[in-house]
Amino acid sequence: MTLLLESTNHLYWHVGRSLGREADTSSTLRSAVQMKTDNTALKKVVIHKAGSYDRLRFETQPLPKMGPDDVLVSVRAIGVNYADVVVRMGLYQSAKDYVGWPITPGFEFAGEVEAVGTAVTGHRVGDRVFGVTRFGGYATHIAVPQTQLFPIPSGMSFEQAAGFPAVFLTAYFALHELAHPRSGDTLLIHSAAGGVGGSLVQLGKAAGCRVVGVVGSSHKVKVAEQMGADVVIDKSVDDLWSSAALHAPDGYDVIADANGVATLKQSYNHLRPAGRLVVYGFHTMMPKKGGRPNWFKLAWDYLRTPRFNPLDMTNENKNVMAFNLSYLFEHNDMLQRAMGDMVGWLKDGRIAPPPTTSYPFEQVAQAHQDIESGQTTGKLVLIP
Ligand SMILES: NC(=O)c1ccc[n+]([C@@H]2O[C@H](COP(=O)([O-])OP(=O)(O)OC[C@H]3O[C@@H](n4cnc5c(N)ncnc54)[C@H](OP(=O)(O)O)[C@@H]3O)[C@@H](O)[C@H]2O)c1
């Protein structure tokens, strides 16, 4: 069915779905009927207030209202990000700024186009697409502006596509918008078997760099190697910073760090002159089990987080950069450039989708528990 948005802003189903991708509004049956078919409802995860896994409640709601520029997607796979658990705990600032409570977490999804608004030109009913959204992704259906959707490259599954955009866009921003590594540079990538970390390793290799990956558990070494790391430091076995110095005696050109307090100061210390430290997360402040923040640890870690002095940075020729992608959704030019580049690299085999582990939608709490544990590799994906 092709969804038409009438000037009255009422939603009408246009009975033409049986014509599939070739359906054309001029030739399809014009007897629009109000949206009262089997597909009037969606299922989504709704969090009404901050807390542990029991806050992840399923609710049924009417399908979202669509603007003329929107596309309704029937979701087949949803990417889980570490940030989603921070949202659930009530600690994610942009979730407070843009949504508040209740909130449906989720930054990324893949599925099939179910309906398009009247001004949509780039997507048609039945297309396989993946996309990004500023929250709201944990749902069986989602409506987003057409610019936030991209065709799934051939050969890529819904699971792989759903796990691709958030981590790769983060990695792309860190490297290509901020750090600008040159071919031959040496990069140190923390959490190199994880979602963003694995993507940073892949993008670093694709840029011709030498990549030293760091992982926190031995079972992750192979995954980081598969992502392309030239060297992997297993900090559960080896001393992180003496190993890091051994592999880059003159220091690193770029270090990407989402650990926060546990490594930031040493990451800075291990930059070479003109080196760039890109900060994009603080996960070592967070609990690995239980699902609730330890407020004392949070406060203590906040106080212990290093402050970088611009005078020292100038004299030492070292740079510290930081960003949060969820505040950058309005930068459509950047989104299109990044996705255009990366889909091209996917197609020519320079990068690959991250390895995925799937969970039935109903096991969302288990997925949160697992990503919080710090033991997962690649991407976790929910299947609605
Ligand atoms: N700034 C942005 O725009 C942006 C966007 C996306 C993600 N992020 C951040 O990027 C980081 C990675 O996100 P992701 O979704 O790709 O997750 P992930 O890396 O797949 O999983 C988190 C990893 O962090 C490490 N870790 C260290 N201490 C931890 C702790 N106390 N609790 C849990 N994990 C811990 C673990 O790896 P090791 O033990 O191997 O190090 C763990 O596997 C997160 O901090 C997230 O908030 C930032």
PDBQT file of the ligand as one rigid body, heavy atoms in Angstrom, charges set to zero:
ROOT
HETATM    1  N1  LIG A 401      30.066  10.151  20.781  1.00  0.00    +0.000 N 
HETATM    2  C1  LIG A 401      29.265   9.515  19.942  1.00  0.00    +0.000 C 
HETATM    3  O1  LIG A 401      28.678  10.110  19.030  1.00  0.00    +0.000 OA
HETATM    4  C2  LIG A 401      29.084   8.028  20.109  1.00  0.00    +0.000 A 
HETATM    5  C3  LIG A 401      28.332   7.301  19.173  1.00  0.00    +0.000 A 
HETATM    6  C4  LIG A 401      28.227   5.903  19.350  1.00  0.00    +0.000 A 
HETATM    7  C5  LIG A 401      28.858   5.289  20.450  1.00  0.00    +0.000 A 
HETATM    8  N2  LIG A 401      29.525   6.045  21.352  1.00  0.00    +0.000 N 
HETATM    9  C6  LIG A 401      30.222   5.433  22.490  1.00  0.00    +0.000 C 
HETATM   10  O2  LIG A 401      31.127   4.492  21.964  1.00  0.00    +0.000 OA
HETATM   11  C7  LIG A 401      31.345   3.480  22.911  1.00  0.00    +0.000 C 
HETATM   12  C8  LIG A 401      31.180   2.136  22.225  1.00  0.00    +0.000 C 
HETATM   13  O3  LIG A 401      29.815   1.939  21.886  1.00  0.00    +0.000 OA
HETATM   14  P1  LIG A 401      29.363   0.585  21.188  1.00  0.00    +0.000 P 
HETATM   15  O4  LIG A 401      27.888   0.644  21.076  1.00  0.00    +0.000 OA
HETATM   16  O5  LIG A 401      30.164   0.357  19.994  1.00  0.00    +0.000 OA
HETATM   17  O6  LIG A 401      29.713  -0.489  22.335  1.00  0.00    +0.000 OA
HETATM   18  P2  LIG A 401      30.807  -1.660  22.293  1.00  0.00    +0.000 P 
HETATM   19  O7  LIG A 401      32.143  -1.066  22.043  1.00  0.00    +0.000 OA
HETATM   20  O8  LIG A 401      30.344  -2.727  21.381  1.00  0.00    +0.000 OA
HETATM   21  O9  LIG A 401      30.742  -2.189  23.786  1.00  0.00    +0.000 OA
HETATM   22  C9  LIG A 401      31.327  -1.467  24.823  1.00  0.00    +0.000 C 
HETATM   23  C10 LIG A 401      32.795  -1.941  25.085  1.00  0.00    +0.000 C 
HETATM   24  O10 LIG A 401      33.392  -1.024  25.977  1.00  0.00    +0.000 OA
HETATM   25  C11 LIG A 401      34.375  -1.673  26.779  1.00  0.00    +0.000 C 
HETATM   26  N3  LIG A 401      34.156  -1.324  28.199  1.00  0.00    +0.000 N 
HETATM   27  C12 LIG A 401      35.080  -0.835  29.016  1.00  0.00    +0.000 A 
HETATM   28  N4  LIG A 401      34.577  -0.584  30.207  1.00  0.00    +0.000 NA
HETATM   29  C13 LIG A 401      33.294  -0.905  30.178  1.00  0.00    +0.000 A 
HETATM   30  C14 LIG A 401      32.256  -0.860  31.141  1.00  0.00    +0.000 A 
HETATM   31  N5  LIG A 401      32.437  -0.411  32.383  1.00  0.00    +0.000 N 
HETATM   32  N6  LIG A 401      31.071  -1.266  30.785  1.00  0.00    +0.000 NA
HETATM   33  C15 LIG A 401      30.851  -1.726  29.524  1.00  0.00    +0.000 A 
HETATM   34  N7  LIG A 401      31.800  -1.767  28.560  1.00  0.00    +0.000 NA
HETATM   35  C16 LIG A 401      33.024  -1.365  28.897  1.00  0.00    +0.000 A 
HETATM   36  C17 LIG A 401      34.256  -3.140  26.483  1.00  0.00    +0.000 C 
HETATM   37  O11 LIG A 401      35.283  -3.473  25.566  1.00  0.00    +0.000 OA
HETATM   38  P3  LIG A 401      36.818  -3.675  25.999  1.00  0.00    +0.000 P 
HETATM   39  O12 LIG A 401      36.793  -4.241  27.378  1.00  0.00    +0.000 OA
HETATM   40  O13 LIG A 401      37.337  -4.640  24.976  1.00  0.00    +0.000 OA
HETATM   41  O14 LIG A 401      37.454  -2.333  25.931  1.00  0.00    +0.000 OA
HETATM   42  C18 LIG A 401      32.905  -3.257  25.803  1.00  0.00    +0.000 C 
HETATM   43  O15 LIG A 401      32.813  -4.371  24.951  1.00  0.00    +0.000 OA
HETATM   44  C19 LIG A 401      30.361   3.741  24.060  1.00  0.00    +0.000 C 
HETATM   45  O16 LIG A 401      31.034   4.418  25.098  1.00  0.00    +0.000 OA
HETATM   46  C20 LIG A 401      29.340   4.643  23.423  1.00  0.00    +0.000 C 
HETATM   47  O17 LIG A 401      28.663   5.431  24.363  1.00  0.00    +0.000 OA
HETATM   48  C21 LIG A 401      29.669   7.392  21.173  1.00  0.00    +0.000 A 
ENDROOT
TORSDOF 0
